Every structure is written in C-alpha cells, then in structure tokens.
C-alpha cells in the first residue's frame, strides 16, 4: 500500500480509549490564521466558538459538536464548549475534510463507487486466472451506466446551494435533453479596496535606471482610471467572459457555488481612486466567506498597463473592506 502521511496527536502511554457518539451539528471552515489560532489557543475565548455555542452540548453518551475545518488543509478540530466561548472538549481530526466529503456523497455516488470497485475486483480476479484483455461493456454486464451517471449528477446538482430546481429526463428520446435546471437568482455585490498606483521614475537614459518607483498623487491616479480599466479588460480572455476571476477559483466549494462571478476594476469614489470587485452572488455570504473573496482578486495583484515605458505604471490592489 502507499505510505500514509498525515498530522495527528499521540497520547503518551495512553491506558485506554473510550469513544462516544459524536454528532456534528455544523461544519465551519476557517480561513487564514483563524484555524491556527483556534488550534494553538483552544482554551481562549473564540468568536467562532461563541457563534456556535448553542449548538454544542452533551446528552447521555452523545456529544453534539461543531467541526472546524482548516480552509488551507484537510485537517479539522471537533469541539464541544458546554455553553462556553472556548473549547471545553476538543480533538484534532486529521483529514477531517475527507470525512465530511464522504458524508455528503449522494446515494448514487456511493452506488457508482460500488460499481467501479466491483469492476476492478472482477478484472483482478480474472487476471489471476490468466485473462489479459478486457472490454468495458463486458465488465458492466446489465448495468445501465448512463442511468447511474445521470442520477448521480442530478443528485449532486440538487445538493448545490445555487440551484433552484433540477429535473432529470431519463427517457431515451432523440433530441430531448438529459437535464433541465433553473439556477437561483443572483444579486450584485461590490467590494472596494484601497489602491496604490506607482510608476517608474523618469531617467535621462536607460542605463541609469535602477527600477525605482514613485507613487502617484490622487489626481494623477484619477487621470489613469480609464487606462487601468482598459488594461484589466485586455488581460481577460474568452473563457473568463462569464465568471471573470472565479473561472480559476476552486479552493472552497461553498464559496464557488455562492459567488458566480467576480470582475475587478477601478472607480472614482468621491475623488479617490479605489479598487473594486463586482460579484454576482447567490444568497448571503457568511463572514468567513467574505474573507476569501480577496483570494481570486489577488490574482490581479500586479497589473502593468501596456503603455510606453515613460508612461508605464504598476497598480497594487490590496483589499481593506469598507
């Protein structure tokens, strides 16, 4: 088997283990330093624990807990606070994300996994009997794999938070689509950021340039507004037309479902040039989800407009929510 590597904790000379039933009432994903702060200071009051404390209690031999997931890894912390704002009982759970993902598998996903495993087992069995070549149709036998796939995809669509309705057409009729779906309506949200614009300092000759940058005044930044937006538009290609920067965002599925598109620009806000991120959002974003909106936007951290060397400028857009 492959070498298994993960982070965990080990008790010194542990005499016994007495597991109890754990019911996870909620899964909370923590971003940035939030998970590390909880992991290193479990006995300190924590705002995320406080927000969930009414969900956590012990009834008989069952602990009702909240699972905090690290957005940057697969690990988590299961926690029960007994009404407090800190962890009265907790346990580090390696690869906790895999547990939550498997728990969210639809019945058809599990059925499909069973079919695939059964096929692999059958092929391995026949290989030991001397067979070397195999055909997919023969391995599937009477299994209607298309119907299984349609049902699996349909159930996954129904679980998504951005779908209003999903209908599967499983009749074999020429020209009839397999799915009819209706997404939930989106609302437009715009986030603003402070903006620093710098340009290369002027030098009489190329050889005496040291790459120094000088910061533009507010009036100079405002005069560059149109050119910066033109450069941003030119940086996008055809595959980014619908979702913008969210085309590349696949780190957190819940965020990816809620934020359909994200397009950066700069705007004149009461005489100040600001970075702007216009998003189409389904439903409401939790505070922890708002914190990751800057992740796709920071792909545009450095933008160099395609101007002459004398006019060339570099823009840094650093988010500070207002």
Buried (B, 14 or more C-beta within 10 A) or exposed (E): EEEEEEEEEEEEEEEEEEEEEBEBBEBBBBBEEBBEBBBEEBEEEBEBBEBBBEBBBBEEEEBBBBBBBBBBBBBBBBBBBEEBBBBBBBBBBBBBBEBBEEEEBBEBBEBBEEBEEBBEEBEEEBEEEEEEEEEEEEBBEEEEEEEBEBBBBBBBBEEBEBBEEBEBEEEEEEEEEBEEBEBBEBEEBEBBBBBBBBBBEEEEEEEEEEEEEEEBEEEBBBEBBEBBBEBBEEBBEEEBEEBBBBBEBEEBEBBBBBBBBBBBBBBEEEEEBBBBBBBBBBEEBBEBBBBBBBBBBEEBEEBEBEBEEEEEBBBBBEBEEE
